[in-house]
Amino acid sequence: MNRMGMQIDGLYWSKARANCRRAGQAGTPSLLDAFPIMTGHEIRQRFLDFFAQRGHRIVRSGSLVPANDPTLLFTNAGMNQFKDVFLGLEKRDYARATTSQKCVRAGGKHNDLENVGYTRRHHTFFEMLGNFSFGDYFKADAIDFAWSLITKDYGLPKDKLYVTVFREDDEAEELWQKVAGVPKSRIFRLDEKDNFWQMGETGPCGPCSEIYYDFGPRAADPGKEDVEFPGDAGDRYVELWNLVFMQFDRDSSGKLTPLPRPSIDTGMGLERTAAVLQGKISNYDTDLIRPIIENAAELFGVTPGADARVDTALRIAADHARAAAFLIHDGVVPANEGRGYVLRKIMRRALRNVRLIGVEDPFLYKMTGFVAELMQPAYPEMIESVQRVARVVKDEEHRYATTFLQAEKQFNDAIQSLGDPHQVDGRSIPGAVAFKLYDTFGLALDEQEDMAREHGLAIDHEGFEREMDQQRERARASWKGAEKGAVVPAYQKLLEQGRTRFLGYTDLEATSRVIGLLMDKQPVDSVAAGAKAELVFDQTPFYAETGGQVGDRGALYSAAGEQVAEVETVFPGVPGLSVHRIAAHAPIAVGDTLKAEVAAPLRDATRRNHTATHLLHAGLRQVLGKHVKQAGSVVEPGRLRFDFTHYAGLDRAELEEVERLMNEQILKNTAVETNILPLEQAIATGAMALFGEKYGEEVRVVSVPGFSRELCGGTHVRRTGDIGVCKVVYEGSISAGVRRIEAITGEAALRQYQESTDAIRRIAGMMKASEPELIEHVERLLAGDRALEKQVVQLKEKLAQAAAAGLEAQAVTVKDSKVLVARVDSMDRQQMRTLADSLRNQWKSAVLVLASAEDGAVSIVAAVTKDLTGKVQAGKLVSAVAQAVGGKGGGRPDMAEGGGKDVAALDAALDKIRKEIATLL
């Protein structure tokens, strides 16, 4: 694999160097004359090495799925993984860091998707080189590091570089002159839009300074060749590096307060840097992307550079193959919402654009493998997922071929309805049409916009939104359930008295004081016997539903031992407050002290299932691969349900191996360990954190040593042997790329075993066979049934043949064509179809209408030879007879069928249709 990756690099660069030399010989200035060329991988490594030599920790790229930040769609900047460090919520054992971070910008605030393929710089997937200081060095060192790297190590000519600073940042302007020696004439002050950065509406922020590279007039837009920096000259002046000086804290009023320990956050796009260092105006011509374009051209059978539309499709395919390969490797799978939806949109955009240049066969799955090979020097782990990624992509390509193409056809039909496609420039697709394409055919609005742009059209957004609002109103009007309300104020008030102390990890009984009672979400001082109410204790052994585990059930007792309430469930009213839903058997008042007792059998069953869920997760990852991640779960006394990311159904062998691994751990009777650890330490030990869950500074780690380790706040067995046994009872798909397994443990598994054994015993008795012989006996029985069914078919065919011979006598000739209208009550519809086909083929020119009546139902079949369908159509004949007997029917002009319920009217209907046929002929 490594040799292959090197060959890709080497082959490409031997061509590139030759091309550059030829350009120089032809009299065109070559960037190779200014500095030696570097590959993209060398540029990345030199950046990291440069900062490592200056005391920076090289930190591995974070996942494209942001850890513990569900507000962010994808990792879109190098600082994402350090966000909590900058906010002061997290401390690390280093104050300087450097990374090459994988990024995707294809959704949300940062969305470059619609421009990808049409410009030289936009990408969905890219890499961001960065160096960071967490309260260590500041502006002077950041400027010195940046200038030294790009002018000395990278060898960029200083006369090609410009610098911008925030308009009020005198310090930065002075440091660029003093530290870097940049002339004041090449430093420009810009406003907040360009040179002030903030993490959010409030919080850390500060001025930034950017380094630009001048590609020269050749890269400028036509007519802008003489525009000077910082004027807009198209792609001539390209932002290379952004240095953010994080020095203020902005409050809600907008006031800026200097931070006690200002920090540095920088970002330099690898693809842009490669374009500069390799002398390419377009990022797509660098060795990071050009080999992928050439791979695509080979797959498509096209030549790059021969056609502008083809070149756009090649760029889109190359970029989107990179995004798909990396996103799927990081656990994202195509879906109809969230990250999976964006991935699906990226992939389908590539498929649709390539189809427009005439390529209909699946191709993207092949390109993702090439991407993994090309990126292996920096991301060797990509090779491990090549087969899985290819399978996910190929499945999506097949899905696209069957579903999205229908929507595309509807879109094209909508365009045709606007008039002459060559005269529709500047017109809009009506909002109602766009909404129908979205609502009925699943064509997303942004996909419509992309497709509309290719035809010089726009979308009527206002009209679309009106239709969307009307649909929302209809949905609200038809909704019969209760809407999710806001947080109940009474819960917030109770939380102010303190969080509910949970005792249930060790105790199933506790003496607790009632601190709150609610009826209909309103606080009350007491509740009477028979009331349904909500109760809050100061401490409780009852587990409140969270993390997929259901709330405990049980009972409450007075000091005298009298049961005063049944606890139906427990849930978190707000985080930290356990609310008990009760049915009162006796009066209860705020301030009462009660004995709270969890129903032990139900809790035991629940924790068996919860620990089994952890074993199942670990087993799936061992059998299917590390890409398997939890996508949801339900843990209750009767069963466990586990949703997980995977691209295909499990075969029998895979399921059996997962079961074997789980039950092997159960038989070992390993002690289940729980530890409270700082979050980062827990993650460092290999504990799996579940996306979407919010974790505090300290977390609970539940481990089955040597097999499973997860962050989890639920209740678990003490030893794996307490589970007894675990049996998978269901496996299936719930959405694209997400599977579901249901399983049972302990007593539930024993009950299923007993029921299954009893069923087998009863079947064996009915078959008069011993249990070991049962399968063989059933197989013989089924073989006998199949033989009998075959005999029945043969007999029916003979009867049909005999009937055909008899029916020939009933046929009449009308103008050289045979006409047969007959009632054949002994035949079913299949036999009538066979008979009609046989006679039609035998007679060459004929019209046949056959009908049968059985058990109060009428069946009708009509057949017409091709030469007569211009005069007589089978569908119309069947429809007429069916209506006469109180039914309906229809079909093709040459063959149709139908039915009805009025047997008494059948003969008259057949007489009428016989006369009508004669008239038509």
C-alpha positions, 0 to 999 in steps of 0.5 A: 500500500505504501509503495502504491501511494508513493508511486502516485506521488512520484508519477504525478510529480515527475509529470509536474516538474516536466510540465513546469520546466517546459513552461519555463523553456517556452518563456513563461515564468515558472515558480520553480525558478523561485523556490524548490517544489514541495509535495502536499505531504511535505508541506504538511510535515514541514509545518508540524516539524517547524512548530514542534522545534519551537516547543509545540505539541503535535496534536493529532487531527480531531474527528470530523464529528466534533467530540462533545459538541452537538451544536457543531455539524462538522469540525470546520477549523483547527481550533474546534478541538481546543474550544474548551481550552480557550474558554477555560473549561479544560486544562491540558499539560501543554501550552503550545500546540500544532495540528493539521486538522481535517475539516468539512464545510458543507452545512450550517453557517460555513457552507461552501458546497454550492461553489465547489467545482466552479471556483479554484479555492472552494472545497467541502473537505480540506486540511487546516494547518495551525499553531496555538498558544494557550496563554503562552506566547502572543503577537510578537512570537506568532508573527515571527513564527509565521513570517519565518516559516513562509519566507525561510522554510517555504521560501516564498518571495517577500515581494509577493506577500501582503499583510492585513491588520485590524484597523485599530491594532497599532501593536500588530502593525508595529510588530510586523515592521519590527519583528518581520521587517515588512514595509509599512507600504505592504501592511493594510488596515481592514475593519471588523468584517475582515480582521476581527474574530469572535467565538460567539456573540459573547466570550473570547474574541480579538483582532486578527492579522492575515497574510496574502499571496499575490499570484500575479495578473494571470490569476486576476479576473478579466479586466482586473489585472491592474487592481492593487491590493487590497482591492478585489481582483478575483483570485489574484490575491489569496489569503494564505494564513490567518493569525487570531490574537485572542485578547478580549472577553466580550460581555452581553453589552458588547464591552471588551475586557482584556483577557488575563492570559491572551492566546493565539489561534492560527489557520492556514489552508493546506490546499491553498499553501500547496497551490502557492508552493507548487506554482498552481493558480487552482488548488485542484491542480496540486498533488493533493487533488490533481491525481484524484481528478486524473483517476476520475477522468480515467474512470469516466473515459474523458480527457481533462481540459477538453471541455469546461463542463466535464472539467467542472464535473471532474473537480466536483467528483474529486472534491466530493470523493475526498469528503465522502471517504473521510466522513464515512471513515469518521463514522458518518453514514448517509441519512435523511437528517443531520450529518448523514443528510449533508453527506448524502447531499455531497455524494448525490451532488457528485453523482448528479453532476457526473451523470450530466456528462454521460457517466451512469455507472457507479464510480464514487466508491472506486474513487474513495479507495483511491483517496485513501491510497493518496492520503495514506502518508498522513492518514494511514488509518484510512486504509483500514476502512477502505472496504467499509467506505466503498460498500457504504458509498456503493449502496448509496449510489444504487439508492440514488439510481432508483430514487433521486433520478425520479425526482430529477425527472420531475424537476426537468418536467417542471422546467419544460413547463416553463416554456422553451428551455433556451428562452427561460434565462432569468426566470424562476421556478414557482414556489409551489412547484419547488415545494412539490418537488421537495415535499413529494419527490424528496428533492431538497431546496439547495439541490434544486437551486444547484440544478436551477443554476445550471439552467440559468434559473432561480427558485421563488423562495418566497413562494416556497416558504409560503407553501412550507408555512401552509404545510406547517399549519396543516400539520399543527391542525392535524396534530392530536398529541401534546406539544413538548412544553417549556421547562416547568417553572416549579421544577426550576424552583425545586432545583434551587433547593439543591440537586436530588442525591442519587443513592441507587448505585448501592441502595434500593431502599432509603429514608427520604424527605418530601421537598416538593409535590406537584399536580398538573405541573403546579406546586401543592402542599399535599395530595390526597389518597387516589391522586396522581401526582409528582413528588420530589425527594431530597435523596432517592434510590430511584433511577431517573430515566436517562441515557436510554435506561427507563426510570425505576418503579417501586413503592413509598411507605410511611414510618409505620410501614403502610404503603402510601404510594406506588411509584410508576416511573421517575424522570429528570424534570430538569437536569439534577432533579429526579421527579417521581410520578406516583399514584397516592394510596394515602395522604402525602404532604411536603415535609413528610419523611417516607421510606422509598423502596425500588422494585428489586426484581425490575431493577435487577432485570434492567441492570442485567440488560444494561450491562448486556448492552455494553457487552453487545456494543463491544461484541459488535465492534469486534465482529463488524469493525470499529466504525460501529457506534451507538445511535440510540438505546432502550434499556428496560426490564423486559428487553434491551434495544440497541441502535448502531451505525452499520451499512448492512444487515448482519448475516447468521454467522456474524450474529452468532459470533456476537452472541458467542462473545457476549455469553463468553464474557457472561460465563467468565463472571468478571467483576464489573468495575466502576470508576469516577475519573476526569473526562480527559483521563477517562477518554485516554483510557479508551472509554467510549463516549457517546455522541450527543451525551453531555459529560461533566468534568468528572465522569463514571466509567463502567468497565468489563476488564479486557472487553468493554469500557464506556462512559455511563451513568446507568445501573449495572450488575456487579459481575457479568455472570449475574446476567445469566445469558443473553439472546438476540431476538431481532436484527433489522434496519431502521434507516439508511446506515443504522441497524437495530438489535433487540435482545433479552437476558436472564429470566426473559431469556429462560422463558423464551427458551422454555417456550421454544422448547415446548413448541418444538415438543408439541410440533414433534408430537403432531408430526409423530417424530422424535425431536432429533428427527424433526427437521428431516421429517418436516423436510420430507413433508414439505417435499411431498407438498411441493410434489402435490402442488406440482401435480395440481398445476399439471392437472389445471393445465390439462383442464385448461387445454381440454377447456380450450378445445371445448371453447373453440366451438363457441368462438365466432368469426367476425370479419376474419377475426375470432371472437370468444366471449365465454363463462368458465366457472371452473377456472381461477384468474391465472388459468384464464390468463393462460388460456386467453394467451394460448388461444390468442397466439393460436388464432393470430387475430382474435378478441377474447373475454373470459369470466368465472364466478366462484364463492360470490366473486367474479373474475374477468380476463380479456385479451386482444391480438396486436392487429386489433388493438386499434379497434378494440382495447382489452382494458375497456372491455374488462372495465365495461364488464366489471362495472356491470357486475359491481366491480372495476378493472383495466389494463393494457390494450392487449391484456387486462383483468378485473373483478366484481361481486354481482354474479347474477349480472354476469351473463347479461354483461357478457351478452352485451360485451359480445354485441359491442365487440361485433360492432367495434370490429 
